[in-house]
Amino acid sequence: MDYITIIQGDDTNFLEDQFVVVNFNTDIDLSGFTATFTLGDVTLTYGNLSGKTFEIILSNEITSNLKIGKQYGELKLIDNSDRIRTVSSVIPFIVKKGVDETITFVNSSLNVSMNINDTVIDIYVETSGISKTEAQRILANCRDAEQAASNYSNTAQNALIGVTQAIENFNEDYSDLTELINDTQETYENNLANLNSVGNQKIAQATAQADRAEASADHVDEVLKNSSDSDLTKLSSAGLDKINQSKALETGSVSNYASVYNQILAYKNNAISSGVDIIESNYSLPNSYYGIVDVDLTVNSNGITSGLYDSSNYVLVDNVSIPNTAQINFNIHIESILRNGFNQNTTYFGASTTNALMLQLQANGSLMAYMYANDNNTKMLQTSVLSGMKVGDRLILDVGFNTEKSFYIKGTCNGVTVESNTDIGTAWIREAVTKFWYGKNSWSGSCYIEVDLLHSYFDINGNRIRPLMQIPYFLTKTGSKITTSNYLEFVQELYAKNGIAQYYTLDETNHTFTLPMGELYGMLAKKAEVDLSNTNPTTDFVTNILNALAPDTSVILNISSVATSSSYAYTAPCAGWYVLTADTSTRRYLYINNVQTAYSIGGTGQTSVSVFLGSGDRVYWSGSMSTTYSHKFIPAKGCHYVKTVTESLDDLLG
């Protein structure tokens, strides 16, 4: 491992201190030495090093201010004469955001070296795992699951309702890892009694938890494998995704990481089909400009325009919203490909359709931005020349306003950046921005670029609007969707907006992956309301829960029509499976309880959607279907749903 992993402190997965242990492997007497450690803007000092080891305590406040990505810590020794000895190599860290990325919680370590009195010694640096708060949180979450199981033993109907409420929108199923976490709790509590210092207590707790999780991982795999031949075959891919997700979260991906990666890779290599989900489409290609019919402007499968450089063509972006009533932070991010003529004429990147903003590239290679302000003046910015640009290069432009730089412009090409900014005081844009042109302004279509619609966006007060947001995927035989790590940003953005992103991401170069993100996190965030410390679920707990969630194919309810508004939404009579097979030329999105989800139908022919609903959940679609092949609701087995007379007659008459 070539870095130390730290979880950003403002993530709810971590609420207490994180610890990094530094050990000096040397015979040199360090009793008179002190040490300093610097990470980010924080420098910590440590006293007598006679024990040749010390703990770096990274508090929640410190880690909250660390940027996501790689950081570099610096370790220095100061001897008796205050002579500073410098480190020959820095200590690399990587800061991760808990729920959005794959996490390795345990035994992150590496070796660096240092010169002391012309002697090279080795230094071993390690972080020992998750905090006590994290372990207690997971235990509390598992007690929630025990409460759901206890409810199930009273009556089958109350059990399923209890499970549905406990796991919120848990659409498929989940694996019981309560016994694993209870064993972990018992192990680190026993170890805790034999420790003396508070710092060592926390390290031992996390280490004990990691050891137990690693030892139990094979057992978890065996349970899941034994179940797959019976119960799991009845569940959709999202259910299997949740089991893998739960396993990875609870074990910290100790020993199962490689096996889960290989399983996902096998799914991808044996995919039954591939496709593209259009998540957002906020652009149009108007068919004329100055009376000239547009016949050659297209957007390829990668979201890049072709033909925009033709003076008769442009792209119109909708759903932009920059008001002219008060100053707000915004950033217009445009990624473009240079075409012939960019260094001979002015290129209009784009402009608002109102008198507010205009962006352009000068023939000499400088960038310019204009803000038409409410004080009847034009605020103009111009950068220095971006030299060395050539046809085919990617030129990235950012123009916007923030409280630090006021009105600004920045351009980057081939690793070279130029920028300019100015304080505009209380002035602001003259007219609100609701639409935006790529490739022209109000009077000219001079343009020598193509625009990457997929990677361009408008960020307005933290709300990101993309002209085009799409995620290509491989569809597995179990119904799972796998995309490449190139689209991880889009998956995370989708999760941030909708609370669900049902995609695996796969990085075949670095052999890494991320799991689908969604309802499971809501389940893990639940608080335990009942003390079940003396409750011992039976060994059949997992089987009972999966059986209760499985569809009862002996009771299938027909749904007469596809609802297209909240007023006509279909209401689930109990917990169970909502299934629709249909097609439509325009993509339609499923709404659950008035919230748009990532589930969709259309665009590529016949499509099927299967969603697990709780009792009383209401569903409808964003538009009608061209053809509906099957529209059903299948109650879960745990409900023991009994058809009404009307429903039985519908079957007979149907």
N, C-alpha and C positions, 0 to 999 in steps of 0.2 A: 504494500500500500504506500502511495507516494504523497499522502497528505493526511492531516488530522481533521476529522469531521466535527463541525459545530452546528447545532441547530439554532436558528435565529430566535432570540429570547421572546419576541412578541408573538410567536406562534403558540397556539394553545396546547400544542403537544409538550411544551416545556414551560414550567412555571417556577423552577428553582435554579440554583447554581449548577454550572457544569464545571468539571474538573479536568485539568491536564496535569499529568505527573511527569516530572523531569528527573531522570536518574543519570548521575555522572559515573561512568565506568572507568575509574582511574585509581591509582595508588597515591596520588598526590594529596597531601593534607589540605583540605579546603576550609578548615575551621575559621580562618581569618577572612574568608572571602564573603562578599555580598553579591547579589545578582539583580539585574533589572530585566524585565520582559516587556516588550512593546508590541501591541496589536491594535491596529487602527489608530485612534487618537488617545489611547489609554496606555500609560506606562505604570507597571507594578514593580515594587521593590521588595526583595527578600533578604533576611538577615543571615545569621550564621549558617554556613553550609556544611558543618562538620559531618552531618549525616549523609552528605552527598546526594540528597534528594529533596525536592520541595514540590508543593502543589500550587498550580496556578488556578485560582478560583475565578471563573468567569461568571459574573453575576448576570441576572436577567437584564439589568440596566445596560451592562457592557454589550452583551450579545444583541440586544435590540437595536443598537446603533451600528452594528456591522453590516456591510453591504452583502447581498447575496452573491456568491461566486467565490473565486480564490482570493485569499488574503495572505499576507506574509508577516509572520511574527519575527521579532529580532531578540535574541538572547545575548546579554553581555555579562561578563564577570568583572568584579572590581576587587583587587587584592588589598593587602594591608596598607600599601603606599598610595592608594587611590589611583593606581594605574589601570586603565580600562583595557581589558583583553577583548578583542573583537572576534565574532563568530565567523568561521570560514564559509558557512552556508546558512541561509535563513531557514526558518521552520515554516513550511507551507501549510496553510489551513484551507479548508473549503467550507463556506457557510451555506447551509441549506435551509429551505423552508419546509417544515415537517410534512404537511398533508399534500403538498404539491409535487414532491419529488420522492424518488426511491431513497430510503434511508438505511444506512448500516449503523445500527446503534452501538455495537459492542466492539471492544478491543481494536480501536483505531490506533495505529502506532507507526513510528518510523525512526530512523537513526540519522543523526547529524554529527558533526565533529567540531572541535574547538581547539585553538592553540593556547596553551598555558606554559609560560616560560620555555618557549620553543619545543614544547612537547605536545603532540597531537593526541587528544583523548576522544573517546566515543561518548556520545550522549544519546540515551534512549528516551524517547518522548511517547507517551501514550495517553489516551482518554478511555475511561473504563466503562462508558455506557450511559444508560438513561438514568435520570434522577429518581430519588425516592418519590417525589410527587408523581412522576409518570407511572411508576409501578403501582402506586396506590390508586391512581386514576383508572388504570386498566382493570385493577381488581374491582373497583366500584362498578365499572361498566359490566363486568361479567356477572356481578350480583344482580344487575338489571335483568340479564338473560335468565338467571336462576328464578327470579320473580315470575318471568313469563312462563317458565316451565312449570312452576308451582301452580300458576293459574290453570294451565292446561290439564293438570291432574284432577282438578275439581270438576270441570265440565269441558267437553271438547269445544263447545261454542265459545265459552269465556276464554279458553286457552288461546284460540286463534286470534280473538279480538285483542287479548293481552299482548300476544306476540306482535300483532300488527301495530298496536300503539307504541310498544317498546322500541320497535325498529323503524318507526315512522314510515317512510316510503320504500322500505326494503322490498324491492320488486321481485326477488326470487327466493333466496334462502340464505342461511349462513351456518357456519360450522361452529360447534361448541368447543371452545378452547378453555372453558372454565377450570377444568381439572389441571391443565397445564399451568395456568396463572396461579391457582391456589397452591400448587406444589412450589412454584417460584416464591410466592409470598412466605410460605412456611420455611423455605430454605434460607431466604435472606433474613428473616426474623430470628432464626436460630443463630445465624452467623453474627447478627447484630449484637447479641448478648455478650459475645466474646471480644468485642472491640472496645477501645478506650477513647480515642479522639473522635470528634464530630466529623472531621474530614475523612478519616479512614473508615468511619461507619458508612458514609455515603458511597465511597468507592467499593467497599465490600458488598454493599447491597446490590449495586448495579452488576458487579462481577458475578455474584451468586445467581442473580436472575439470568444473566446471559448463559452461564454454564448449564443451568437447568433447562433453559429454552433449547439450547443446542442438543442436549441429551434427549429431549423429548420430541425433537423435530421429526425423527424417523417414525416415532409412534403416531404422530399426527398424519404423516403421509400414509401409513398403513391403514389408519381408520378411514381416511378419505378414499383410498383405493378400494377397500372392502365395500364401502358404500356405493361406489360408482357403478357396480354391476346391477344394483337394484334401484335404489331411490334416485340417484343423481341422473340416471338416464331419462327420468321423467321431467327433469327441469331444463329450462332453457339456458343458453350460454351465460346470460347475466347472472344466473344463480351460481354457476361454476366460477364465474369471475369473482363473486362475492366471497366464496370459500377461499380462493387463492389470496384475495385481498386481505381477508381477516387473518389468514395464516401468516402472511408477510408482516402485517402490523403487529400481531401479538408475539411473534418469535423474533422480530427485528431482522428478519431475513438472514438468520445466522448460518444455517447449513443448506437452506432450500433455495437460495438465490439462483445458483447455477441450474438446478433442476427445473425451476419455474421458467427461467430464460429459455432453456432447451425445449420445454413444452410449448411455449409461445412461438418459438422459431419453427417447431414442427407444424403447429397449426397454420402458420403463415405459408410455409412451403407446400402444404397440402390444401390450400384454400380452394374452395369450390368456385369462387368468382371474385371479381374486384369491382370497385365502383368509387364514386365520389359523392360525399354528402355536402350539399350547398347549405352552409349554415347562415350566411348573410349574402344578400345580393342587393346592393344599394346603388347600382349604376345602370345607365341606359346608353344606347348608341343611337342618337337621333338620326333620322334618315335623310336629313338635308341640312345644308348650311349655305346661306346666301342663295337658296334656290337650287343648289347642286345636289343631286341624289347621291347618297353615300352607299356605295356598293362594295367597297373593299376593306372597310374597317371591321376587324374581328378580334376576338380574345381567345388565345389558345388554351390548352388544358392546364397550363401552369399559371394562368391568370395574367399573361403579358399581352398587351395590345399589339396588333399588327395592322399598319396602315394609318396610325395616328399622325405620323409625320406629314401625310397628305394634307395640304392646306384646307381641304374641304371637310375634314373630319375632326371630331372631338368626342370626349366622353363626358357625360353629365352625371354627377354624383348627387344623390338625394339624401335626405334625413340628416343633413348637417345642421347644427343649431348653435350659433354664436350670437347671443343677443347684443343689441346696441344700447341697452339700458344701463349696464354697469360693467366695469372691467372684470374679466374672468380669465383664468389660466387656460390657454389652449396651445396645441402644437399640431401643425400640418406636416405630416411626414410623407414624402413622395420618393419612391425608388424608381429610377428610370434607366433606360439603355440608350446610349448616344448613337445617333444615326448620321448619315452623310449630311454635311452642311451645317452642323452645329457650331463649327468654328468660322463660319462665313456670314451668318445672319443671327439676328436675335431669336431665341427660342422661348416661347411662352409655356412654362410649366403648367400654368393655370391661373385662374382668378375666380373670385366669387361672382355669382351672377348679378349681385348688387354692387353698389359703389362702396366697397369695403377693403378688398385685398387683391393684390396682383403679384405674381412671382415670375421671374424670368432669368434666363442665362444669356449673358452678353456674348457677342462673337469673340471677344478677347479672353473669355474664360472666367470673368467675374460674375458673381451672382447678385441679383437685386430683388428687393421686396418693397412694395408700396402699401402703406395703410392710409386710406382716405378717412380723415378724422372728423369728428363732430365740431372741431373748432375751425372748420373750413380750410385747414391746412393739410398737406400731404406729407406724411412721415416716410422718409426714404432711407433705405439701408443698402450699402454696397460693400461687398467683400473684396479682398485682394484677389489676384488671378490664380485660378487652379491650373497650374501648368502640367504638361505631360499627358493630358487627356487625349483619348483616341476613340475612333468609332468602335462600338461594341463594349466600351467600358460601362460599368454601373456607377451612376452618379446619384448620390443620396442627398436630398434637400430637406431641411427642417426649418420651418418658419413659425413663429408664435409669440406669445406674451406670457411672462411670469413675473412675480413680484421681485425676483432677484435680478433678472436681466432686462426687465421691461420688454420692449419690442426687440426681437432678435431674428437673425438668419444664420444658418450654418450649412455648409456643403462639404461632402466627403467623397473622394474618388481615389482609388488605388492607395488607400491608407493615408492620404494627405487631406487635411481639414483646414478650411478657411471659415471665418465667422466675423460677425459684426453685431452690435446691439446699441440701443439708445434709450434713454429715459424719456418717456413721452408724458410724464407728469400725470395730470388727471384726464388728459385727452383719451378718446376712445373711438372705435370704428363708427363711421357715419351711419351706416345702414346694417341691419341684422343680416347674418349669413345663414341661408337655409339650403342653398344649392351651390355646387362648385363645378367649374369647367376644368377638365384636363386638356391641355393642348391648344388653348386659345384664351383670349380675353374678349371684351365686349365689341372690339372693332377689328381684331386681327386673328387669323388662324396660323400664324407663322410658328411652326413647331418642327423640331428635328430630333425628337426622342420617341421612344415607346415607353409606356408606363406599366410597371408591375403592380397591377391592381391588388394582388393577393397580399403583398407586403407593404403597401401604402395604407395610411390610416389618418383619421382625425381624432385627436385626443382632446376632449373638451371637458374641463373640470373633472378629470379622472374617468370620464365615460368615453370608451373607445368605439368609434364607428369605422368599419372597414367598407370600402367599395365592394370588395368580394372577400368572403371567408369560406373556404372549402377545405375538406379533409378527405384525401384519397384513402381508401382502405382495402384490405383483403378480407373477404368474408369467409369464415371458417365453417366447417360442417356442423359445428355446434351453434352457429349464429353469432359468434363473437366477431368484433371488428378490430383489426390490427392495422395501425398506421406506422410510419417511420418516425424516428426521433426528430426529423426535420419539422414535424408538425406539432411538437410538444408544446410550443408557445400557444398554438391555436387551441389545443386540448385544454390547457390550463386556463386560457381566456374563456373558453366555453363553460368550464366548471365554475369560474368566478362569477359569470353572468347568470347561469341557470341552476347552479348547485348540483349538476350532474354532467359527466363526460364519459360516456360508455365506450372508451377506446383504450386498447393497449397501445403503447408506443414501444418500438423496437429499434435499438441501435446495434446493428450487426457488426459495426467496426469495433466498438468498445465492449460488446457483449453485455449491454445493459438494457433495462426495460423499465417502464412504469406500468402500474395497474390501473384499471378503470377507476374513476373517481366519482363518488356520488353518495347515495343514501347511507352507506355504511358509516361514513364519518359522523353523520347525524346520530346514528345509533350509539356510537362510541362516546359521544358527548353527553349522553343522558346521565342524570344524577340518580343514584340509588335512593329510593324512598323507604325501603323496608330493610331491616337488618336481617340478612339471611346467613349469618356467619355459621350457624349450626345446620344449615340445609345442605344435604348431600345428594345431588341429582344422581339418578341411576345411570348405569353404563349404557343404557339404551336411549339416553337423552337426545343425542344427535339424530338417531333413526326416527324417534317419535316426532321431533320437530320437522324433519324433512318430509315424513309421511303426511303430517298435518298441512304442510304447504303445497304438496303435490296436487295437480288438478284431478278432480273427480270426474272422469270421462263418462260415468254413468248418468250424470246430470249436466246436460249441456243446454244453455238457454240461448235461443235465437234473439238477435237484436234487429228490429225491423228496419231501421234507417240509420244513416251516418249523420250524427248531430254536427252542425257547423256553427253553433253559437252556444253561449252559456245558458240561454233560455231553454234550449232543447237538449241539454247535456244528458248523457246516460248515467244513471246512478247505480253503483254496484250494490246489489242486495245483501252481499256478505263479502268476506275476503275471498279473492279468487283471481282468475286469469281473464283479462280482456284481450280478445284476439280479432284482428282484422287483416284480411287479405284483399288487396285492391290495387288499382293502378290509376294514375292521372298524369297528364303531361306537365302539370304544375305541382311542385313539391308542396305537400300539406304537412303541418306540424300538429302533434297531439298536445292538447291542453289538459292538465289534471288539476282540478280544484282551482281553475282560472289562471294557472301558471303554465306558460309555454315550456315544454320539455324538449329534449334532443331527439325524441322519437319522431320519425317522419315516414311518409309514403309518397312515391311518385318520382317522376323525372327519368326513370330508367326502366319502365315496364312494371310488371306485376311485383309487388312487394308485400311482405308479411310483417306484422308487428305483434308482439306478445308482451303484455305488461301486467305485473301483479298489482292488484288494487286492494285497499282496505275497505271494510264495510262503510258505505256512505260516500266513497270517493266519486266525484263527478268528472266525466270525460267528454270532450268534444274536439273537433278538428278545425283547422284554420280555413278550410274550404271544402267543397264537395269533391267526390271521387268520380272519375270517368266510368269505371266499372267496379262493382263490388262483388267479389267471388265468395267470401265467407265473412260473417260478422257474428261473433259468438261471445258469450261469457260463460266460463267454466268455474264453478265454485271450488274452493280448496277442500280437500278431504276432511280436514279438521272441523269444517263447519257443519257437516252432516246436513247439507241443505236439502229440503224437501220441496219439490215443485208444487206450485199451486194448481188448482184445477184448470185455470186459464192457460197456464204454461204448458200443461200436459195436452190440452186440446190443440194448442198451437203446434205442438209436435205432430199430432195426428193429422191435422189439416195440412201441415207443411209437407 
